[in-house]
């Protein structure tokens, strides 16, 4: 079925054209990722398809049976209304019944709950409610009775995402789902769940994302918006890079021929007399098109920067028995670590376990409750925070950079002016005199990154650096960071980014515990998946391991694990098996229909506690297995 047709649409931003005469079609079942540099119009194109903006020229046809659902990069919610009122916005009996039921459960009103259960039975709405429960649970949305206005930006984005996902699954409608950076402000487990959810749903999809693993899992086709034109590539991100490289080589060869032709035609134009024959008039008309093509810039702008980093001394950063809590929430419990020269560490863990607080502690932006944090005298931190640029007043881009420094020293001598440095970060001369408030979200992120590097740090701390950055800029940033000689500490939910850059992980498991895992994120997930598989096999009685890892000799010699640790290791396997079995039992019980509220509440609390215990024992099992 044909969902959407776009014919020769054009749009400008002021006098700057974003795109001209774009044409394309979207059919049922298409799953498309849109790639473009920040500021070239990808969000504008999505808004035009969603009816939020209008093109200056051209036509858009949308099938009358198709419902367009748009998840914006900065979604707008009704802040004076509750979470439940924002999510369950459909005026439909089943949706209203689910809203009343979920609200009654959240507020613990017995009479309202009894009425809500009766209404759910009457409308047979339990299947729909199970789907709603899954979405709310996976996105960690609680307290449905709270007004949206008091939530953080990340919490509001998750509420908007839940609203979108519930909407696409509600009713028997044909949906064109348009999503602009849906993975921002989600932790990795949420992103992986949403990957699976969107892959299972038979939804026609057009999205903008910087998460390349998410893109590969969810999409089958890539569109690139470049220099106002749309290029189409079938397949995954790796195939896109390969085919784009071939296209660029072809365009460069064609551009060289066009420039030679332009020089000959320009010489002819200068020599021609004023009186024109019909033949020469035709050639004159064609000259305009040749000139336009010859002046196209087909070279890829890249960030190439030889950083003159401040010297790193022998002492980098040392933490000794550091404790930190917020009220009853422990962030660190006696954490010890000594950073070494050139370390590249990723920081992972669910939202709310203290990753950003940990970064603040290292830099002295927050004080520890106890313990010591010793920073080397030569250390210069460069901190790229989630909050972005914090300006007291609006400034032009060039004025902001000059307020940091007039020049930037290079490794091989010499320096760059602020304007030259900005050009390396893809800010053209005319863009440098734009007010920061007029930049796109991605351009502000790029400027923030520039301001961090302009201070010549030797210890880079990046807190969610991939949010709102376009894929071309991300690729360039990765290549730069691969060559960065200092220390690197990254908090990111972008698995591709982490896999390329880090050597080991700090895994925040909750309750103030941090696990040092030797490997990148994909290796960590594989190992965790293997443990889960072993647990399931043990429960089903299929696991018949030849020997406990505690009994396997290392390099032909007796390993050095103590007898006490060996017994603990063997006991952990039994406890993990029991906890996994109990987890499955509780999950099954929680999904039962017409379960009394008191039992539902008790079961949910016990399930949460069981999952926490299982995670802690899995971490300890990993520690002992590595020692073995």
N, C-alpha and C positions, 0 to 999 in steps of 0.2 A: 504493500500500500504506500502511496506517495504522501508523505506528511507535509513537506514544505518545499517551496520553490522560490529562489531569490534571483532576480534578473537585474543586472547592471546597477546595483545600488552604490551610492557614493556618500561620503561623510567627511567633513573637515572639522578641525579644531582651531577656531579663529581663521587665520589665513593658511594654516598648515593642513594639507589634505592627509587624512588618515588612510583612506582607501578610495579607489575610483573604479566604477563599473565592475563590481564583484558579482559573479553569478555562480550558483551552486544549487544542489538538491539534497534533501535529506529524506531517506526512505525508512519504512518501518524496520526496526531491528538494527539500524546503523548505530555504531558506538564509536564516536569520533572524539579525538583529542585535538584541541586547537593550540598551536604553539606560535608565539611571536615575542619580540622584544617588548619590554615595558614602554608604554607611551605610543605604541603603533596602532592601537585601536581594537585589541581583542575583547576587552571588557565592553567597549562601546558596541561592537558587533553583537555580542550576546544580548545586550540591553535592547538593541533594535529588534532582534528575533523575538524577544520576550514582550515587545510592545511598550517598553519603558522609554524608548527614544525612537525618533523617526529619521529615516534617511533623507538626504537633501535631494536625491534623485533615485530613480529606479522603482521596482515593484517587489512586494513580498506577498506570496500566496500561502496561506495555511489551511489545511484541510479542515472542514467544519466540524468533523468528529474528534479532532485532536485537541487535547488540553495541554497547554504549555505551562510547565511548572519551573520556576526560576529560583535557584539558590544563589544569592548574590555574595560577592566577596565581603561586603559589609552589610549584612542583612538588617532590615529595619523591623523591629518588633514594637508592639504597643506596651510601653514601659509601665503604664499605670495599671495594666491587667496582670493577672497571675500567670505562672508558667502554664498551668492547665488551660486557661482561657486562650492563650496564644497558640498552643499546640492543637487543641481540639476546636478549631474555628469553624468547621463545617456545620451548617444548620441541617443536620440529618439525624433521624431518631437513633440509629446505632452509634454514631459518633457522640451524640449527647449522652447516651446511656453509659458509654465507656468513660467519658469525662466525669460524670457524676460518681461512677464506681471508683475510678482511680483517685478522685479527690477525697472521697469518703475513706478510702484505705489510708491515704496520706495524712488525713487529719484525725483519724481514729474516732470517728463519730459512729457509734453503734447503730443508732436508729436510721441515720442516713445510709449506712452501709447495708442494712437489711433491705431497705427500699431499693437501693441500687442493684443489689443482687437479684431481687425479684424482677426488676426491669430488664436486666441482662438475660435472665432465663426466658422472659417473655419474647424478647427480640432475637434470641439465639445468637448473642453477640460475643460468645466466649472465644471463638476462633479468632475473631478480629482483635479481641483484647489480648490474647496470647502474643500476637504479632506486635501489638503496641508495647506490651511489657518487655519483649525482647529488645526493641529499639531503645526504650527508656533505660533499661538495665545496661546495655552495651555502651551507651553514651553517657552513663553515670549521671542521669538526671533524676534528682530527688526533690523533695519539698515542693510539690506541685502547687501548694497554696501560697508560695512566696511571690511578691510582685517582681516582674522581670527587671524593673529599674534598679534593684539593689544587687543584681548579679554582676560578676566580672565580665569583661569582653569575651573571654574564652567560653564562659558558661552560657552567655547569650548566644554565641555562635552554635554551640551544641544544641540549644533549645530550637534554634532556627533549622538546624539540620534534622532534628527529630520531626519537626513539623513537616519538612519536605518529604522525608522518607515515609511517614505515615500517610501523607497526602497521595503519593504515587501508588500506594498499595490499597487505597480506599476506593471501592466501587469498581465497576467493570468498564473503565474508561481507557481510551488510547492516549498515552502520555508521551510528550516530547519533554524530556528532563534536561534542563540547561543548568550547569553548575560551574561557578567561578571559584576556583581554589577551595574545594570542599575539605581538604585535609588539614588546612591551617588550624592551629589550636587543638588538634587531636593528638593523643598519645599514640604510640605505635600499635598497640593492641586494638585501639578503636579503628585506626586506619585499616588494619588487616581484616577486622570484622566487616567494615564497610565494603572493602574489596569483594569479599565473598558474597555479601548481601546483594550488591549491585550486579554481580556476575550471575547470581541465581534469578534475579528479577528479570523478566522479559521486557526491558525498558529500552526505548530509543533514547540515545544519550549524546549530548554534545557538552564537553567540559574543557575547562582550562585548569591545568594542574602542573606543578613543578615536580611532583613525586613520580619518578620514572618507573619504579616498581608498580605503583598503583596504576599508572598509565598502561603498562604492559599487560596487567591482569584484567583490567576492565575494558580497554578499548581495542578495536581491530583496525583502526584507520587513523592517520595523523594528517591534519591540515596545518600548513604553515602560512602565516600572513607575513609577507616580507615585501618591502618597497611598494605597498599598496596592492600587491597581487596575492592570489591564493594558490598554493601548490599542494597537491594531494599525494599521499604515500600510503600504500597498503602495508599492513604488518606492524611489527613492534618498533621500539625506539632505536634499537641497534640497526635495523633495516633502514629506518629513516635517515640516520646519520650517514650510512653508506651511500644511499641513493642521493642524498643532498650533496655529498661531496662530489659525486659524479656530475650532478647538475651544475654545480659551481664551476667545475673544470670546463664544461661545455660552454657555459655562459662567458667565462673569461676568454676562451678562444674566439667566440663570436664577437665579443666586445672589442678585441684587438683588431679584427677585420673591419668592424663598423667604424672604429676610430680612423683607420687608414682611409676608408671610403669618405669619411667626414672631412678629412684634410684635403682630399682631391676635390670634393664638391665645394668646400669653402673657397679654395683657390679659384675654381670656375666662377663662383658667385661674384668674387671680387673683380674678375676680369670682364664680366658680361656687360655689354652696353645697356643703356636704359631701354631701348626699344627691344621688346621681347617677341620672339616667334611663339607660335602655339606649342611647339616642341619644347622650347626653353622654359616656357611658363609651367609646363607639367613638371619639368625637372626642378624648377624653383619651389613648387609646392611640396615635392617629395623631400626637399632639403630639410624642411622643418622637422619631419619625422626622424630623419637620419641624425640631425643634431641632438634631438631629445634622447635617442637611444645611445648615442656616443657619450653623452654626459652622465649616463646612469653609472652609479657606483656599485660595482659588483663585488668589490673586495669586502671580506668579513672584517668588521672592526673587532679587535681583540684587546684584552687587558694584558699588556706586557710590561712588567715592572720589576726592575732589579733593585730590591729593597736594601738600603744600607741600614742593617739592623743594629740596634745598640748591643754592645758586647755583653755576652753572658758570662758571669763569673762562675766560680766553683760551686757556690751555694745558690740553689734555685729557690725552692719553697719546701718547708717542712711542717708537718702537722703532728702534734704529739698529744694523744689522749684528749681529743677535742669532743666536747659535749655541747649540744644545742637543742633546745626544745621551744615550741610555741605552746604555752599552756600545757595541756596534757599530750600534745603531739610531739613525739621525739623526732628530731631531724638527724642528729648524729649521736652515737653512743660510743665514746672512747675511740674515735677514728684516728688511726696512725698512718701516715704516708710521707715518703720523701720523694719529691719530684726530681727526675734526672734530666740532663740536657737533651733537648730534641724529642721529648716524649710527645706522643700523639694519642690522647685519651678521649673516648666518647663517654658521655654520661646518659644513661637510660633509666627508665622507670616510669610508673604511672604518674599522672598529674596529681599534685598535692602531697608528694612525699618529700619535697624540700630541695629539688635540684637547683632552682634559682637561688635559694637561700645559701646553698653550698658555695655557689660562685661568688656571692656577696661576702661570705666569710673569708674566702681566699684573698680577696682584695682589700679587706678591712672596711668594707662598706657596712657590715654588721659585726657586732661583737659576739664571740662565743661565750657560752655560760661558764665554761672552764676549759682548761688545757691551753696549749701554746700553738701559735701559728707564726713561724719565723720566715720572713721574706728576705731573699738575698738583696744586697745593696745595689746590684746592677739591674735588678728586675724592673722592667717598664711594662705594665699591663696595658693591653689594648682590649677594651670591653665592648662587644657588640651586643646590646641588650634587646630584649623583646619589645621594650617600650618605644624604641626608635628615637628619633631626634627630639630633644626637649629644648625648645627655644622660648626665650622670654618675649621676643618680638619677631615679627616676620622679616626675613632678610632675603636679598637676592643670593643665588647660589654662589657666585664668585665672592661676594662679601663674606659669606659664612666661612668659606675655606680660608680666605685671607685672615680672618679673625683667629684662626688656629696657627698659621704660619704663612709667610710670603713665598717661601721656597721649600722644596723637598730634596734632600741630598740623595745622590745615587751611589750604588756600591762601587762603581769604577771611576768615581770622581765626577765633579760637576753637579748640577742640580736642575730641577724642573720648577718652573713658576706654577703658581696655583692654577692658572688657566691651562697650562700644558698638562698638569696632573688631572684636571677635570676631563680633558679630551681623552686621556687613557681610560677613563671610566665612562666613556661613551656619552659625555655631555658636550654636544657641539657648541661652538661659540655663541650662537643665538640663544641656546638653552641656558647658558651660564648666567645670563642677565635676567632670567625668569625668577619671580618670587617663589620661595620654597613652598608656600601654601598652594601654588598652582601646579605643582608636580603631581604625577600619579603616585599611587601607593608604592609601586615597585621602584620608581625613580627616587623617592624619598629613602627607601631602603638602601639603594645603591649609594646615595649621598652619605648616609649614615656609615656604611662600610668604608667609604673613602675617608671620612673624617677620622675613623679609628686607625686606619693604616697610615694616615698622614702624620701621626704622632710618633712613628718609628718604634712600635712596640717589639719586645722580644719574647713576650708571653701573651699569646692571643687567646681570649676567652670569648667564644661565640655562642650566644643563647638563641636558639632557633634562627640561624642565619638564612635559612632557605625560604622562610615565609615571605610571600609577595615578590620574590625575585623570579624573573623569567628564566626559562631553561637555557637560552644562550649565555646569559650572564652567569648562571650557576656553573655551567661547564667551564667558563673562563676562570671563575673563582676557585673551582676545584683544582685546576691546573696550577694556579698561583700558589695555593696552599700546599700542594704536593712538593713544591720547591722551597717552602718557607723553612728556614733553618732553626727557628726558635721552638719554644714549647707551644703546644696546641691543645686546648680543652674545648670540646664541642658538646653542647646539648642540642639534639635534633631528633625529630621523628622521621626524617628523610633517610630511609635505610640505604639507598643507593649512595648518597652523599657520605654517610658514615662508613660504609663498606670501602669506599675509595680512600678514605683519609686516616682512619684510626688504626692503631696497633692493638689496643686492648680497651676494655670497658670498665667503668664504675657502674655497677648495677644496683640501683636503689630498690631494695626489696620491702621497704616499710619498716616501721618500728625502730628507726635509727640505724638500720643495718645496711652496709655497703659491701657488695661482693666484687672483688677484682677479677674479671674474667679475661683470660689471655686469648684474645681473638676479636674479630669484627662482629657486627650485629648479626649477620646471616649465620655465622658459625655458632653464636650464642643461641639463636632460635633453633637451629638444627639440634644442638645438644639438649636443649630443653624438650624438644619434640621427642627425641629418643627416650628421654626419661619417662615422659608421659606414655609412650608406646610400651615401654617395659612394665610400667604400672598396670596398664590395661591387660597386657599378656599374663601378668602374674595373677590378676583377678580371675581371668578366664581359665587359668590353669595351663595355658599354652607355653608359658615361659619355663624352659628347663635348661638354664644356663649351665655350661660345663663346669664352671667354677666361679666363685665370687671373685670380683676384682681384687679383693684383699688377699687372695691366695695366689695371685699370678706373680711370678718372679719378674723383676725388672732387670733387663740385660743379663739374664742368667744368674743373678745373685739374689739373695734374700732382700726383700724390700724393707724399708725402715719404719714402717707403720708400727705403732705400739700395739700391744695386745688389747689394751683398753679401747683404742680407736678402731681396731679390727672388730671387736664385739659391738661397738657403737654402729659401725658401718652395716653389719649384718642385721642389727635391730632396726636400723632406719629403713631398710628394704621392706621389712614386715610392717612397720608402722605406716609407711607410704602406701602400701597395698591396702591396708585397712582404711586409711583416710580416703583414698580414691574410691573405694567401694562405698563408703558412707556418703561421699559427695554425690555419687550417681543416685543413691537411694533418695537423698534429700531433693535433688533436682527433679526426679520423677514425682515425688510427693508434691512438690511446689506446683507442678503442672496439672495436678488433679483439679477437676471441675467441682465447684460448690464446696470448696474447703472452707470451714469456719474461719473467721478472721483471726481469732486468737491463735489457732494452730498455724495459720498462714504466716503470721508474724513470728512465732517461735521458730518455725522451719526456716524462714529466711535468715534470721539471726544465726541459727546454728550452721546453715550453709556457708555464710560469710566467714564465720570463725573457722570452719573446717578447711575452707580454701586457703585462709591465711596460714594455718598450721601446715598444710601440705606444701605451700610455697617455701616456708621456712625449712622444712625437712629436706626438700629438694635441693635448696642452696647448700645445706650442710653436707648432703650426699655428694654434691659436686665438689665441695672442698676436699672431702676425704678421698674421692676417686682421683682427683688431681695429685694429691699427695702420694697415693699408691702408684 
